[in-house]
Amino acid sequence: MLRLALQSKGRLSEESTALLREIGIDLDDSHRKFLLQAPNFPLELLYMRDDDIPQVVSDGTAALGIVGLNEVVERGLPVEIVKRLGFSTCRISLAVPKNAGYDGPQWFSGKRIATSYPRILADWLQEKGIDAKVQVITGSVEVAPAAGIADAIFDIVSSGGTLVANGLQEVEKVFWSEAVLISNGKLDKEDRSVLDEMLFRIDSAMVSRRKKYLLMNIPREAVDEAIRIIPAMRSPTIMPLAAEGWCSMHSVVEEADLWEKIKRLKAIGAEGILVLNIDKLIP
């Protein structure tokens, strides 16, 4: 049984749970417990604080964990980043009062900076050659300047709304974070097999999110040009229609290129273009 540590609450917890369900791992967390076993997969979930996850993975209490990259780097423990998961993205930034007269990184010289991430901040200060006083605060870091505790803060930023509400402005974006799957690197053969199956499913889910399935009717004489526009993973599916001179064409495209490709397809005569989400795509 492979044990996976997850954040007990918050956005990262919700998105981690959603990923597990997306890859076919059933979870009945209606009555949340400290430990929860998946009924259809050899996986046990251990719910805890996010900043404790690198520790329990490092010491072997859990073989795997899903946690923010920021927590992994801040703790500095010997864990392996197995997979970047692409959700719960945020950044850790320096912010100062709006009327502080900020004029560049050297502004922080001699200043007090409140943060819950002293290691990441210290690395940035050293890189910039800045001598500042780092004051470690856990929770409500954004109120430190108004309370006279610090001159600036170094904290997680998502939308920036919390900074605005506290009269602060983001001035330096230092560290970009996302959810990552971590391991202690000490899996036996059986556990490694379970992890490989998880990674296979995760890869399929992540690929599916970035692609769309296209169906369209297209004149037979335009098929070769359409194939050049949307070559699909190997080759599009082409089927004749009852209407003389027309075909039905099916293909998969990157979501980022979707509208540009639709424009080009319409220009060569494509009609009735249907765009569908892909639930699962197995490479």
Long-range contacts (C-beta under 8 A, 24 or more apart in sequence): 1-37, 1-42, 1-43, 1-44, 2-42, 2-43, 2-44, 2-63, 2-64, 2-187, 2-191, 2-194, 2-195, 3-43, 3-44, 3-45, 3-46, 3-61, 3-62, 3-63, 3-64, 4-43, 4-44, 4-45, 4-46, 4-62, 4-63, 4-64, 4-65, 4-66, 5-45, 5-46, 5-47, 5-48, 5-52, 5-53, 5-56, 5-57, 5-61, 5-62, 5-64, 5-65, 5-66, 5-67, 6-45, 6-46, 6-47, 6-48, 6-53, 6-65, 6-66, 7-47, 7-48, 7-49, 7-50, 7-53, 7-66, 7-67, 8-32, 8-47, 8-48, 8-49, 10-50, 11-88, 12-50, 12-66, 12-67, 12-68, 12-88, 12-179, 13-47, 15-87, 15-88, 15-179, 16-66, 16-179, 19-66, 19-85, 19-87, 19-202, 19-205, 22-205, 23-198, 23-201, 23-202, 23-204, 23-205, 24-201, 41-194, 42-194, 43-194, 43-198, 51-75, 53-182, 54-79, 54-182, 57-182, 57-183, 57-184, 58-184, 59-184, 60-184, 60-186, 63-183, 63-184, 63-186, 63-187, 63-191, 63-195, 64-181, 64-182, 64-183, 64-195, 65-181, 65-182, 65-183, 66-179, 66-180, 66-181, 66-182, 67-179, 67-180, 67-182, 68-177, 68-178, 68-179, 68-180, 69-177, 69-178, 69-179, 69-180, 70-117, 70-120, 70-156, 70-175, 70-177, 72-180, 72-182, 73-119, 73-120, 73-175, 74-117, 74-118, 74-119, 74-120, 75-119, 76-119, 78-184, 78-185, 79-182, 79-183, 79-184, 79-185, 80-182, 80-183, 80-184, 80-185, 81-180, 81-181, 81-182, 82-180, 82-181, 82-182, 82-183, 82-195, 82-199, 83-180, 83-181, 83-199, 83-202, 84-178, 84-179, 84-180, 85-178, 85-179, 85-180, 85-181, 85-202, 85-206, 86-178, 86-179, 86-206, 87-178, 87-179, 88-177, 88-178, 88-179, 89-176, 89-177, 89-178, 90-156, 90-157, 90-158, 90-176, 90-177, 90-178, 91-156, 91-157, 91-173, 91-174, 91-175, 91-176, 91-177, 92-117, 92-120, 92-154, 92-155, 92-156, 92-157, 92-174, 92-175, 92-177, 93-154, 93-155, 93-157, 93-170, 93-171, 93-172, 93-173, 93-174, 94-152, 94-153, 94-154, 94-170, 94-171, 94-172, 94-174, 95-142, 95-152, 95-153, 95-154, 95-155, 95-157, 95-163, 95-168, 95-169, 95-170, 95-171, 96-145, 96-151, 96-152, 96-168, 96-169, 96-171, 97-145, 97-152, 97-167, 97-168, 97-169, 98-167, 98-168, 98-169, 100-151, 100-152, 102-169, 102-171, 105-130, 105-172, 106-130, 107-171, 108-132, 108-152, 111-150, 111-151, 111-152, 112-149, 112-150, 112-151, 112-152, 113-150, 113-151, 113-152, 113-153, 113-154, 114-141, 114-144, 114-145, 114-149, 114-150, 114-152, 114-153, 114-154, 115-141, 115-153, 115-154, 115-155, 116-141, 116-155, 117-154, 117-155, 117-175, 120-154, 120-174, 120-175, 121-154, 121-174, 124-174, 124-175, 142-166, 142-168, 203-283, 204-280, 204-281, 204-282, 204-283, 205-280, 207-281, 207-283, 208-278, 208-279, 208-280, 208-281, 209-255, 210-254, 210-255, 210-256, 211-252, 211-253, 211-254, 211-255, 211-278, 211-281, 212-252, 212-253, 212-254, 212-255, 212-258, 212-275, 212-276, 212-277, 212-278, 213-250, 213-251, 213-252, 213-275, 213-276, 213-277, 213-278, 214-249, 214-250, 214-251, 214-252, 214-253, 214-261, 214-262, 214-273, 214-274, 214-275, 214-276, 215-248, 215-249, 215-250, 215-272, 215-273, 215-274, 215-276, 216-248, 216-249, 216-265, 216-270, 216-271, 216-272, 216-273, 216-274, 217-241, 217-246, 217-247, 217-248, 217-249, 217-270, 217-271, 217-272, 218-246, 218-247, 218-248, 218-249, 218-265, 218-268, 218-269, 218-270, 218-271, 219-245, 219-246, 219-247, 219-268, 219-269, 220-245, 220-246, 220-247, 221-245, 222-268, 222-269, 222-270, 223-247, 223-249, 225-268, 226-265, 226-268, 226-270, 229-261, 229-264, 229-265, 229-268, 230-261, 230-265, 233-283, 252-278, 252-281
